[in-house]
Amino acid sequence: MLLVNIYKTHIKRKITQAEIVKTTGLSPVTVNKLFDGKYHDFKFSSVEKLAKFLGCSVMDILVEAPDNN
């Protein structure tokens, strides 16, 4: 399973959830899930917007995690 992990990136730049919502157009619910580490059922376009905002590649914020099945 792929997860989106922005922890290291947003800590370095001290980015707030409100900034991400305002700049990327992602919903507050989506951004909240990102910050909680629960964003795993995502649209690739959302990840692309986020990566562009953070100034990194999509692969920099995607992490592979084992399935809990």
Steps between C-alpha positions, in 0.01 A plus 500: 500500500622851422469778754565871467754620755562874521630500857866576426418749227240703688709508820802639311291779348259548795198470271153519649193310393331828409785591262472167321120532466520857370784443254421154362121503504494169688213463745559559871397137567764371256770721650404393851536135395844584359614646830354206693678248275169346391503604135525174305197506270616795292467644153830527320409855393478599868845358567634688197355829630652436840842414358497813285410712803778340707754535217580131483420198286204272557740220588644711782169493688375151419594220739433132460350339809398138560131415464327418825299210352 
